Amino acid sequence: MKRIWIAVVLIALTVTCCISEQIYVKNFYTTIDTLAKEEKPKELKEYWKEKNDTAYIFSPHDMLDELAQSINALDDDPNAETKKDLNDVRAINKVYYENQRITPSNIF
């Protein structure tokens, strides 16, 4: 009986970690997408600097490297080229989110 309770506790911890990760990834994705959509490259860079260490804990590094390079290459002032770059950031961010969220294709 003691083994069953240990297993139940471990399963509960695992489920809690998975749910927490999914909430963090969703909030991370939504914030980056919103800042890029609103054309706020300076705020986007600041958010990235604040959250990138935590994002690297939850995700494979190679998946975030391209996103990091795209965000760091942005100009601080919005212009025509920055708009294109922000759209690229949104596309890379979308791919990141689709690869991180729990779906049957990601599990199997």
Backbone torsions as a table, in degrees:
resi	resn	phi	psi	omega
1	MET	NA	-35.4	-179.7
2	LYS	-64.0	-36.9	179.2
3	ARG	-65.3	-36.2	179.5
4	ILE	-64.3	-42.6	179.6
5	TRP	-65.7	-37.5	176.6
6	ILE	-63.4	-43.1	178.4
7	ALA	-63.4	-41.6	179.3
8	VAL	-63.0	-42.5	179.1
9	VAL	-64.2	-43.5	179.2
10	LEU	-64.6	-39.9	177.2
11	ILE	-65.0	-42.1	178.6
12	ALA	-62.4	-41.6	177.3
13	LEU	-63.7	-41.8	179.6
14	THR	-63.3	-46.1	179.1
15	VAL	-63.1	-41.2	178.2
16	THR	-62.0	-43.1	178.2
17	CYS	-63.3	-43.0	179.5
18	CYS	-63.6	-43.7	179.5
19	ILE	-65.2	-42.8	178.7
20	SER	-61.6	-42.6	179.0
21	GLU	-62.1	-44.4	-178.9
22	GLN	-64.6	-38.0	177.0
23	ILE	-64.9	-44.6	180.0
24	TYR	-62.9	-46.9	-178.7
25	VAL	-62.0	-42.2	179.1
26	LYS	-63.0	-45.9	178.6
27	ASN	-64.5	-40.9	178.5
28	PHE	-61.1	-49.1	179.4
29	TYR	-61.3	-47.1	-177.1
30	THR	-62.7	-42.5	-179.2
31	THR	-65.9	-45.6	179.1
32	ILE	-62.9	-43.5	-179.9
33	ASP	-63.2	-42.1	179.8
34	THR	-64.7	-45.9	179.7
35	LEU	-64.2	-37.7	178.2
36	ALA	-70.0	-40.1	179.6
37	LYS	-64.8	-37.8	-179.8
38	GLU	-83.1	3.5	178.3
39	GLU	55.3	58.1	177.4
40	LYS	-121.2	74.3	-175.6
41	PRO	-64.7	-35.5	-179.1
42	LYS	-64.9	-46.2	178.5
43	GLU	-64.7	-36.1	178.3
44	LEU	-63.5	-43.0	177.4
45	LYS	-63.4	-41.8	179.0
46	GLU	-64.2	-42.4	178.4
47	TYR	-62.9	-42.2	179.5
48	TRP	-61.4	-45.5	179.7
49	LYS	-61.6	-34.5	-178.9
50	GLU	-73.9	-37.3	-170.5
51	LYS	-107.5	-7.3	-171.7
52	ASN	-65.3	-34.9	179.5
53	ASP	-62.4	-42.2	178.6
54	THR	-68.2	-39.1	179.1
55	ALA	-62.8	-37.4	178.8
56	TYR	-67.7	-23.5	175.7
57	ILE	-70.1	-40.6	-175.3
58	PHE	-82.7	-20.5	-169.4
59	SER	-128.8	155.8	173.4
60	PRO	-62.2	139.1	-174.7
61	HIS	-61.8	-41.2	-177.4
62	ASP	-63.8	-26.2	178.8
63	MET	-70.9	-33.9	-177.4
64	LEU	-92.4	-16.6	-177.5
65	ASP	-60.5	-43.1	179.7
66	GLU	-65.2	-39.9	176.9
67	LEU	-63.8	-42.3	179.1
68	ALA	-62.3	-44.4	179.7
69	GLN	-63.3	-41.6	-179.7
70	SER	-65.2	-41.2	-179.9
71	ILE	-70.1	-43.1	-179.0
72	ASN	-67.7	-22.9	-179.9
73	ALA	-83.2	-6.4	-178.1
74	LEU	-69.1	144.2	169.8
75	ASP	-76.8	150.0	-179.9
76	ASP	-72.1	-27.8	-179.1
77	ASP	-100.8	129.7	179.4
78	PRO	-65.0	134.7	173.6
79	ASN	-150.3	-172.5	-175.9
80	ALA	-63.0	-41.3	-179.4
81	GLU	-71.3	-35.3	178.8
82	THR	-63.7	-35.8	179.2
83	LYS	-61.8	-42.5	177.2
84	LYS	-63.9	-43.4	179.7
85	ASP	-64.5	-37.5	177.4
86	LEU	-65.8	-36.1	175.4
87	ASN	-65.4	-36.9	175.5
88	ASP	-63.8	-41.7	177.8
89	VAL	-61.0	-42.8	179.3
90	ARG	-62.7	-40.6	179.9
91	ALA	-66.1	-44.3	178.8
92	ILE	-64.7	-40.5	178.6
93	ASN	-63.3	-38.9	178.5
94	LYS	-63.6	-43.6	177.8
95	VAL	-62.1	-43.5	177.4
96	TYR	-56.8	-48.3	-177.6
97	TYR	-64.1	-43.7	-179.7
98	GLU	-62.7	-33.2	179.0
99	ASN	-78.5	-21.9	-176.1
100	GLN	-95.8	-27.0	-176.2
101	ARG	-74.7	157.6	-177.2
102	ILE	-82.2	115.0	174.0
103	THR	-138.7	158.7	178.5
104	PRO	-57.3	-36.3	179.9
105	SER	-68.7	-29.7	177.1
106	ASN	-77.8	-26.4	-179.6
107	ILE	-82.6	-44.5	-178.1
108	PHE	-97.9	NA	NA
